């Protein structure tokens, strides 16, 4: 029997036992179903059994059931949909249905105290960029979603489910499927000249999970972490919530200058987090000299380096510098990458190369928390790489994003008169815009809220700074917006700004 029907019959039969002692049969059945609806024991839009099935299961005549349903229809507690039968309907005038809620106030109740770390994550949640996902214009961090080869992915996924064995539906290795890790190793070798082996790779759901795993594995409360300033707010949030002591270092046109740390008089940091291919959000590429200086300093001070190489496929189009990982001779660099910012965010798939000494602890933490990324996604991603679909998609992404980048800059310069775009070549899926007259962080926030109300998304530049922001401005993502929509949204934005 249909599970939906069995659920409904169980609830109705329990209520019917009470009602039949007091009413005629069809009235008793009507009251039973009504009470189940009013108590929300039958959810809204739940499909009810047919009159024949309900009559058979409850040992009633079909006429009795028909009469009960007719009364419910008259009272608009259910509605009849042609071809679909009868469904529960709270929206058709049933204002009495109400879920019994638990008390909203916790005053006077004796609950365990939230842990210090839990409170820390709760306190810093506002640091994360979490604007609504329904506004693609002009949300940063999105690739050209509309050029993603949905049909290719669908065929690979369908093929997986056609041929998957029962053993493939069991638990999976925490660090990822070996075949995918081999493909990622080959991909990194070709695209970034990174030489690694599958055993060093950990497959994750994205960069945030990578950072959470590393922070949880390495950091104790009060440990120093060096970060670029400004910084991606989500990175800031993870380290601050992990109760680390953040040491922000400003950037120049060569990137972070680790020598500035010596003048701060701080302890030796455990972690140095950098985005050398394409600093977020300013897009500065760290020079080769600075990369070598960073490695040398980390070696002398016993620090780990996190090389967050997001959007490296775009950032290294015209000028490719060796990754810090490939320059590292001491296995102290954690290399992070993600497919979420290249394919689409909903795929939830990333990876990191972890120093050998850290691997057992990272894997243990993964086993205790996230367990593993869905094997079906991993198998499909492996096929996507092996069949050369990924490389072709990157080419398509670059072409679409470059066209939209140029169009965004052109339309912005024509229509937005009180802001100007940062002068930098095409190297990422976002651009930074500054105000002609400097705004306060509060004014910047108000502008973002006004844009949001009009269906336009922008991220805050001041939010990227640790401490007092050096600049205010807006971060726009253009690559997920089709040209015709981009022009319309720009027109709308010009009237708001």
N, C-alpha and C positions, 0 to 999 in steps of 0.2 A: 504493500500500500504506500502511496505517496506520503513522505515524511511530514509534509505540511498538514495533510489531512489527519494523520495520526495524532499530531500535536493538538490540533483543534478538537478532535473527537475526545481525547483524554480530558481536556479542560472542560468541555461541555458536559461530558458524562458525570464528572464530579459534582458540578453545579446542579445537574438534573436530579441527582439523588435527593438533594434538599428540596427542590421545587416540586417534585411529583407528589410529595406528601400533602401539598396544599392546593394544587391547581389541576385543571383538566390537562390532558397530555400535551396538546399543542401549545396551550398557554404556558405550561411548565417548561417546555422546550424553548419557547420564545424568551421567557424570563431568564432561563439558564444562559442562553447565548448573549442576551443583553447584559447580564451581570459580568460575564467574561469580558465583554467589550468595555464596559464602564470601569472595571478594575484593571483594564489594560493587560489582562491575561492573554488576550488575543491581540497581537500587534496590529497597528494600522496597515492597511493594504494586504493583510494576510488573506490568502485564498481559502475560502470555506469548502468543505466537501460538497459534492453534488447531493441532491436530495436522495438519490438512490443509495449512494454509499453511506450517508449518515443514517438513513432508515435501517439499512442492513446491520450496521455496527451497533446501533442503539436498540435494535429489536422493536422498532416502531413502524407504523404504516407510512408509506410515502406521502399520503395525504396530510398526515400530522406534520411532517417536516415541511411540506409546501406551505401550509397555513402559517407555521412559525416564521418561515422566511418572508412571507408576504407582510406580516406585521413588522418585521425588522426593516423591510424596504420602505414601508409607509412611514416609519419613524426615522428613516434616513440613517440608520445605524450601519446598514450595509448598502452596497450598490451592486447592481447587476451589469456586468460588462459582456456584450455580445461575443461569443466564442471563448470567453474566459471564465464564465460562471459568476458566482457571488464572492465579493471581497469585503472585508471589514473597511469601514470608511469613517475616520474621525473628522475629516474635513468637510463633510456634507451636513453640518449642523449639529453634530454631536459634541456639544460643549461640556457635557458632564464627565466625559472620560478624563481621568487624571491619574497619572502615576503617583503612587505614594512616595514622596521624597524623604530621604534621610535628613535629619536636622542640619541646617547650614551652619549654625554656630557650634563651635567646639568648646565654648566656655563651660567650665565645670566638668568636662570629661577628662579622664586620666589617660592620655596617650603617651607613648614613648617619644622622647625628644628626637627631632631630626638631627642626623649626624652633622658634625662641623663641616665636613666636605659636602654633604647634601645641601646645607644652607649656603655654602659658597657657590655651588652651581646655580642654585635658585636665585641668589643675589645678582649673579652676572649674566643671567639669561638675556637681559636687554641689550647686551653688547652684540649679540648675534643679529645679523641681517636676516629678518624673517618677514619681509613684506609679502603681501598676497601674491600667489603664483598665477592668478588669472590675467594680470596685466603684463603682456610680453613687451610692450613699449613703455619704457625703455629700461627694462630690468637687466642689470649687469650679471655677468656670469653665465649667460646662455649662448650656446652656439646657434648657427642657423638651423633651428629644429626642423623647419619644413623641408630641408634637403636630405634629412635622414632617410636612408633606404628602407622604409617600413616593410615593403614586400620581401626583400631579401632576408631581413631579420625574421619575419613571420614564417617564411619557408624553412629557415634553419630551426626555428622553435618547433614547428609542426613535425619536422623530421626527427627532432629529438624525442618528442612524445610518441611517435610511431615506433621507434626502435629501442626506446629505453627498456632496460631489463629491471626486474624486481629489485635486484641488488643495488641499482642506481637510485632507488627511492629511500634508501636507508641513510644513516648519518654519514657525513662527509668529513674529510680531513680539515682541521681547523684552518690551516694556512692556505688552503686552496687546492684545486685539482692540478696534478702534476702536468697534464697536457697543456692546460692554460698557462701555467707558469713557464713552461718551455717556450710557448709562443710569445709570451711577454718578453722573455729574455732575448729571443731573436729580434723582436720588434725594437727593443731598446738598443740592441747592437747596431741595427741598421739606421735607426733614426737619431740616436744620441751617442753612438760609439761607446756605449756602456757594456762592459763585459761582466756578466754575473751568471750564477748558476741557479736553477730552480729552487734548490734548498734554501737560498737566501731570501726568497720572495715570500711575502705574506699578502694574500688576496683579501681585500677589505671592501666595505661598502662605499668608501670615499675618503677624502682627506681628513674630515673631522674624526672619523673613527681611527685613522692612522695616528693622528695627534693625541687622541684620548688614550690609545694603547701605549704609546711611547711615554706620555706624561705619567700614566699610572704605573708604568714599569720602572721609570728612572727617578721621578721626583718625590722628594719628601717636602713637608711643609717648610716654607722659608728658603728652599733652594733657589739659587739665582738662575735666571734664564735671560739670555740676550736676545732682543728682537729688533727688527728694523722699525723706525718711526718716521712716517706712518706705517700702519700694519693692517692686514686683513682682520676686521673685527672678530671673525669667528676664531681665528688663531689666538687673538688676545683673550677671548672668553675662555677657551680651553685651558690655557696656562694659568690665568688668574683664578679660575675656578678650582684648579688643582692646587691652589694655595702657594704657588711659586712666587718668588720675588722678581718682578720683571724689570729689566734694565734696558730702556729704550735708547737706541743710538740713531741719530739723524743720518740722512744720506746726502751725498754730493753727486756729481755727474758720473762717478765711477761706482756708486753703490755704497754699501756700508763700509765704514773705516774702523776696523776693530781696534786700531791703535788708540782711538778715543776712549776705549774702556779703561786703559791704564790710568787715566787722569781721574776716573770716578772713585778710585779707592775701594772698589767692591771686591768681594770674595771671588774665587774662581767659579765661573758659571758651569753648571752641568751641561746645559744645552744652549746652542746658538742656532736660532731659526732664521733662515734667509730664503729669499725668492730671487736667485741670481739671474735667471733667464729673462725675467719680466717682473720687476718689483710691483707688488700691488699696493696702492693703485696707480703709482706715478709712471710705471713702465720703464724704469731705469734698468739697464743691463749692467750687471757687475763686471768690471774689467778683469782680464786674466790676472793682472798683478794683484788685485784685491782678493781674488779667489785663492791665489797661492799664499798670500799673507794670512788669510783667514785660516787656512789649513795649518800653517806653521804655528800660529798663535794657539789654535786648539790643541795641537800636539804638546806644546810647552805647558799648557795649563790643564791638560787632561779633560778637555771638553768634547762633547758630541756635537756634530753639526747635522741639522735637519735641512736638507736641500729640497725645498718644496718647488717642484718644477712644473707647476700648473701651466697649461696653455703653451708648453714649450714648442709644440708643433707650429704654432703661429709666430711665437717670439723669435724662433731661430730660422726663419725663412731666408733672410738676407745675410745675416752674420751669425755663424755658429761658433761659439766658444766652447772649449771642453767643459764638461760638467765638473762640479767639485768632486763628485763621486769618482769620476775617472782619473782625477788628479791625486786622489787620496791613496797613500801607500800604507796606511795604518789601520784601515777598516774602522774608521770612527765617523763615517758619514752615513746617515739614513736618507736614502733617496725616495722621495714620494712622488707618485703620479696618479692621475685619475682619468677615467674614460667619461666621467659624468659631464665634464666641461667640454668634451669633444663630440660625444654622440648626443646624449640628452640627459638631464639630471635624474630622470625617473629610473634610469637603468641601475643606479646605485652600485657601481663597480670601480674599484681603484686598486692600487698595489703599493707596496713599499719594499725596498731592499734594506734588510736589517743586518747590522754587524753580527757576526757569528756568536759572540758572547752573550748577546741580548736575546737571541732567537728562542731559547727554551722558556724564558720568562714571558716573552710576548705571546708565544703559543699557549702557555698555561693560562694567561689572562684571557686570551681569545676563547679558550675552551670554557672558561668560567662565565663568560658574558655573551658575546655575539654568536658563539659556536662556529658558524661558517656561513659564507655567502651561498645563496641558492645554487646547487649544482647545475640546474637547467640553464641559468644565466651564464654560468662559467663555460659550459659546453658550447653554447651558442656563440659566446664571445670568442672562444678558441677557433671555431669554424669561421667566424667573421674575419679573423686575422689570417687564418690559413688560406682562405679562398681569395685573399687580396682585396676583400671588400673594404677593409679599414683604410688601406692606403688610397683607394679610389675615393672614399668618403672624405678623407682629409683634403684631397685636391678640390673636391666639390665645395667643401666648407670654406677653404681659402678663397676660392673664386667668388662665392656668394658674399662672404664676410667683407672682402675687399671692396666689392661694388657698393655694399650698404654703408661701409665706413666712409667712402668718398661721397656718397649721396648725403649721409648724415652731416658731414662737415660742410658741404655746400649749402644744404637747407638751413643749417644752424646759422651760418654766417649771413645768410640772406634775411632770416626771420627773427633771430634773437639778437636784440640790440644792447641788452644790458649785461651780457655775459660773453666770454670768449673761451675758445677751446685751447687746451694745452697743446703746444707745438711739439708733436712727436709723430714719427711715421707709423704706419699700420703695423701693429705688433701684438694686439690682443683684441678681445671681444668687447672692450669697453673704452670709453674716453672720459677724460676729466674736464669739467667746465668750471671756470672761475668767474666770480662777480667783478664787474668793472669797478664797483665801489664795495669795498670789503664789508661783509655782513657778519653779525654775531652768530654764534652757534644756534641761539634761539630763533633768530630770523631765518636761518638756513632750514631749521626744522619746520617752521611754519610754511615755508615755500614747498617743502617736500610733502607736507600734509595736504596742501592745496592741490598739488599735482596728483596726489593719490586719489583725492575726491573726484578728479576729472578723468580717472582711468589711466594715469601716466605714472610710471614708477621711476624713481631716482634714488640712489643711495647717497648718504651723507659723507662728505670728505672729512669734516671735522671729527666725525665719529671714529675715523681711522687712526687718529693721533692718541697717543698715551700722554696724559697730562694736558696742558694748555695747547690747543690746536694752533699750528703755525699758519694755517690757511683754512678758509671755508670755501665750499664749492659743492658741485653735484657730480656724481658719477653716473654716467648713462651707458646702458648696453644697447647696441643698435643691431646686432647681427641676427637676432631672432625675428626681426620685423620686416615683412615684405615691403618693397619699395613704395607701392601705392599707399599702404597703411602708414608707412614712415612719414610720407609727405603730409597726410591728413593729421597725424598726431603732432607733427612739428608745427602745423598751423594752429592747432589747439593750444599747444604749449606756448606759442608766441603771445597769444592773448592773455595767458595766465602770468607769464613772466614780465 
